[in-house]
Amino acid sequence: MADSSAVHPDDPLHDGLRRVTACCEAHLELIRTVYRRRPFVQEELWAGKIGRVLTAGPPVLGMTELACRTGLDEPDIRRAIAWHNERRRRLDE
């Protein structure tokens, strides 16, 4: 299922896709309905990619290296950081 909160631990080609399991067709349809209603937020996916890089492998030394290791460009990284910070502010309220 498409899900912007799903970031694969080591395979970027599977980012944005959530594997789901259902016990029957009716359950699968319920899961599909839930994911269809959830917006796909590109910045959320990008924030997940950044998080994966920051928590695995050697430390990131700068924006250029972060861009190289995530496959994102600097404006997208900044949008992801802004999305993450805004989400944290809302959760802390």
GROMACS elastic network, one bead per residue, 0.5 to 0.9 nm:
[ bonds ]
;  ai    aj funct       b0    kb
    1    16     6  0.82289   500
    1    17     6  0.54028   500
    1    18     6  0.50825   500
    1    19     6  0.63832   500
    1    20     6  0.71063   500
    1    31     6  0.89333   500
    1    32     6  0.73555   500
    1    35     6  0.70271   500
    1    36     6  0.87119   500
    2     6     6  0.83029   500
    2    16     6  0.57193   500
    2    18     6  0.62650   500
    2    35     6  0.72409   500
    2    36     6  0.82782   500
    2    40     6  0.73994   500
    3     6     6  0.55540   500
    3     7     6  0.88119   500
    3    15     6  0.84650   500
    3    17     6  0.54196   500
    3    18     6  0.59117   500
    3    35     6  0.70925   500
    3    38     6  0.79328   500
    3    39     6  0.81817   500
    3    40     6  0.61145   500
    3    41     6  0.84749   500
    3    45     6  0.82745   500
    4     7     6  0.77608   500
    4    15     6  0.78203   500
    4    17     6  0.74202   500
    4    18     6  0.87073   500
    4    39     6  0.80541   500
    4    40     6  0.51301   500
    4    41     6  0.57169   500
    4    42     6  0.64548   500
    4    43     6  0.82307   500
    4    44     6  0.58630   500
    4    46     6  0.84639   500
    4    48     6  0.84708   500
    5    15     6  0.85923   500
    5    16     6  0.66843   500
    5    17     6  0.85810   500
    5    18     6  0.84661   500
    5    40     6  0.82549   500
    5    41     6  0.82236   500
    5    44     6  0.61142   500
    5    45     6  0.57566   500
    5    47     6  0.88714   500
    5    48     6  0.69377   500
    6    14     6  0.84186   500
    6    15     6  0.59602   500
    6    16     6  0.50469   500
    6    17     6  0.59325   500
    6    18     6  0.57052   500
    6    45     6  0.71261   500
    6    48     6  0.75987   500
    7    10     6  0.85735   500
    7    11     6  0.83651   500
    7    12     6  0.73360   500
    7    14     6  0.71695   500
    7    16     6  0.60608   500
    7    17     6  0.75757   500
    7    18     6  0.82590   500
    7    45     6  0.70210   500
    7    48     6  0.59000   500
    7    49     6  0.65574   500
    7    52     6  0.78063   500
    8    11     6  0.54966   500
    8    12     6  0.62403   500
    8    13     6  0.81132   500
    8    14     6  0.58304   500
    8    15     6  0.53328   500
    8    16     6  0.81082   500
    8    17     6  0.82307   500
    8    18     6  0.86377   500
    8    49     6  0.87424   500
    8    52     6  0.85738   500
    9    12     6  0.79419   500
    9    15     6  0.87599   500
    9    52     6  0.68915   500
   10    14     6  0.88769   500
   10    52     6  0.83321   500
   11    14     6  0.58165   500
   11    15     6  0.72297   500
   12    15     6  0.51336   500
   12    16     6  0.88214   500
   12    49     6  0.79488   500
   12    70     6  0.87003   500
   13    16     6  0.85780   500
   13    17     6  0.89684   500
   14    17     6  0.56861   500
   14    18     6  0.81443   500
   15    18     6  0.80932   500
   15    45     6  0.74548   500
   15    48     6  0.87235   500
   15    49     6  0.79712   500
   16    40     6  0.85348   500
   16    42     6  0.89304   500
   16    45     6  0.64320   500
   20    28     6  0.82699   500
   20    31     6  0.79859   500
   21    27     6  0.89300   500
   21    28     6  0.74289   500
   21    31     6  0.89013   500
   22    25     6  0.72925   500
   22    26     6  0.84296   500
   22    27     6  0.55663   500
   22    28     6  0.50991   500
   22    29     6  0.88322   500
   22    31     6  0.78971   500
   23    26     6  0.83092   500
   23    27     6  0.62495   500
   23    28     6  0.74093   500
   24    27     6  0.52984   500
   24    28     6  0.62774   500
   24    29     6  0.87515   500
   25    28     6  0.50122   500
   25    29     6  0.61867   500
   25    30     6  0.86778   500
   26    29     6  0.51122   500
   26    30     6  0.63281   500
   26    31     6  0.87937   500
   27    30     6  0.50421   500
   27    31     6  0.63346   500
   27    32     6  0.86692   500
   28    31     6  0.50786   500
   28    32     6  0.61611   500
   28    33     6  0.86211   500
   29    33     6  0.61378   500
   29    34     6  0.86946   500
   30    33     6  0.51127   500
   30    34     6  0.63726   500
   30    35     6  0.88456   500
   31    34     6  0.51885   500
   31    35     6  0.63744   500
   31    36     6  0.86456   500
   32    35     6  0.52415   500
   32    36     6  0.60337   500
   32    37     6  0.86748   500
   33    36     6  0.51355   500
   33    37     6  0.63639   500
   33    38     6  0.88336   500
   34    37     6  0.54051   500
   34    38     6  0.65293   500
   35    38     6  0.50679   500
   35    39     6  0.79635   500
   36    39     6  0.74269   500
   36    40     6  0.89664   500
   40    43     6  0.89920   500
   40    44     6  0.81026   500
   40    45     6  0.83660   500
   41    44     6  0.53148   500
   41    45     6  0.67085   500
   41    46     6  0.89176   500
   42    45     6  0.51762   500
   42    46     6  0.62673   500
   42    47     6  0.86397   500
   42    80     6  0.81833   500
   43    47     6  0.60086   500
   43    48     6  0.85319   500
   43    76     6  0.75385   500
   43    77     6  0.83641   500
   43    79     6  0.63197   500
   43    81     6  0.81144   500
   43    82     6  0.85876   500
   43    83     6  0.61921   500
   43    84     6  0.80385   500
   44    47     6  0.50701   500
   44    48     6  0.62909   500
   44    49     6  0.87589   500
   44    80     6  0.65395   500
   44    83     6  0.70048   500
   44    84     6  0.72929   500
   45    48     6  0.50900   500
   45    49     6  0.63627   500
   45    50     6  0.87670   500
   45    80     6  0.80753   500
   46    49     6  0.50047   500
   46    50     6  0.62473   500
   46    51     6  0.85625   500
   46    70     6  0.82333   500
   46    72     6  0.76478   500
   46    76     6  0.74301   500
   46    77     6  0.70280   500
   46    79     6  0.85185   500
   46    80     6  0.56193   500
   46    81     6  0.86688   500
   47    50     6  0.50551   500
   47    51     6  0.60910   500
   47    52     6  0.86353   500
   47    77     6  0.76106   500
   47    79     6  0.86995   500
   47    81     6  0.65320   500
   47    83     6  0.77923   500
   47    84     6  0.65872   500
   48    52     6  0.61739   500
   48    53     6  0.87162   500
   48    80     6  0.86499   500
   49    52     6  0.51637   500
   49    53     6  0.64448   500
   49    54     6  0.87414   500
   49    70     6  0.60475   500
   49    71     6  0.87856   500
   49    72     6  0.88353   500
   50    53     6  0.52173   500
   50    54     6  0.61632   500
   50    55     6  0.86836   500
   50    66     6  0.74967   500
   50    67     6  0.88952   500
   50    69     6  0.85573   500
   50    70     6  0.62507   500
   50    72     6  0.89077   500
   50    77     6  0.77539   500
   50    80     6  0.82648   500
   50    81     6  0.87777   500
   51    54     6  0.50863   500
   51    55     6  0.61517   500
   51    56     6  0.85543   500
   52    55     6  0.53685   500
   52    56     6  0.60823   500
   52    70     6  0.85923   500
   53    56     6  0.53780   500
   53    57     6  0.70161   500
   53    58     6  0.86129   500
   53    59     6  0.84111   500
   53    60     6  0.78173   500
   53    66     6  0.76067   500
   53    69     6  0.68068   500
   53    70     6  0.67716   500
   54    57     6  0.76448   500
   54    58     6  0.82028   500
   54    59     6  0.66648   500
   54    60     6  0.66767   500
   54    66     6  0.84743   500
   55    58     6  0.85879   500
   55    59     6  0.81828   500
   56    59     6  0.80556   500
   57    60     6  0.86969   500
   60    63     6  0.80985   500
   60    65     6  0.62516   500
   60    66     6  0.60836   500
   60    69     6  0.86472   500
   61    64     6  0.82352   500
   61    65     6  0.64068   500
   61    66     6  0.76234   500
   62    65     6  0.54457   500
   62    66     6  0.61771   500
   62    67     6  0.86385   500
   63    67     6  0.60134   500
   63    68     6  0.85298   500
   63    73     6  0.89854   500
   63    74     6  0.69498   500
   63    77     6  0.84729   500
   64    67     6  0.51288   500
   64    68     6  0.62218   500
   64    69     6  0.87010   500
   64    73     6  0.85388   500
   64    74     6  0.78121   500
   65    69     6  0.61078   500
   65    70     6  0.85177   500
   66    69     6  0.51927   500
   66    70     6  0.59944   500
   66    71     6  0.81744   500
   66    72     6  0.80203   500
   66    73     6  0.88219   500
   66    74     6  0.86493   500
   66    77     6  0.84180   500
   67    70     6  0.53265   500
   67    71     6  0.55970   500
   67    72     6  0.50155   500
   67    73     6  0.54066   500
   67    74     6  0.64037   500
   67    77     6  0.74309   500
   68    71     6  0.53910   500
   68    72     6  0.71270   500
   68    73     6  0.81179   500
   69    72     6  0.80648   500
   70    73     6  0.84681   500
   70    77     6  0.89142   500
   72    75     6  0.82775   500
   72    76     6  0.61222   500
   72    77     6  0.63845   500
   73    76     6  0.54664   500
   73    77     6  0.62778   500
   73    78     6  0.88189   500
   74    78     6  0.61609   500
   74    79     6  0.86095   500
   75    78     6  0.51086   500
   75    79     6  0.62039   500
   75    80     6  0.86404   500
   76    80     6  0.61167   500
   76    81     6  0.85868   500
   77    80     6  0.50659   500
   77    81     6  0.61946   500
   77    82     6  0.86176   500
   78    81     6  0.50763   500
   78    82     6  0.61411   500
   78    83     6  0.85654   500
   79    82     6  0.50812   500
   79    83     6  0.60945   500
   79    84     6  0.85605   500
   80    83     6  0.50403   500
   80    84     6  0.60945   500
   80    85     6  0.85653   500
   81    84     6  0.50415   500
   81    85     6  0.60674   500
   81    86     6  0.85371   500
   82    85     6  0.51216   500
   82    86     6  0.60951   500
   82    87     6  0.85173   500
   83    86     6  0.52335   500
   83    87     6  0.61364   500
   83    88     6  0.86473   500
   84    87     6  0.51327   500
   84    88     6  0.61946   500
   84    89     6  0.86720   500
   85    88     6  0.50978   500
   85    89     6  0.62117   500
   85    90     6  0.87343   500
   86    89     6  0.50559   500
   86    90     6  0.63017   500
   86    91     6  0.86768   500
   87    90     6  0.51640   500
   87    91     6  0.62107   500
   87    92     6  0.86250   500
   88    91     6  0.50681   500
   88    92     6  0.60783   500
   88    93     6  0.87327   500
   89    92     6  0.51621   500
   89    93     6  0.64124   500
   90    93     6  0.53534   500
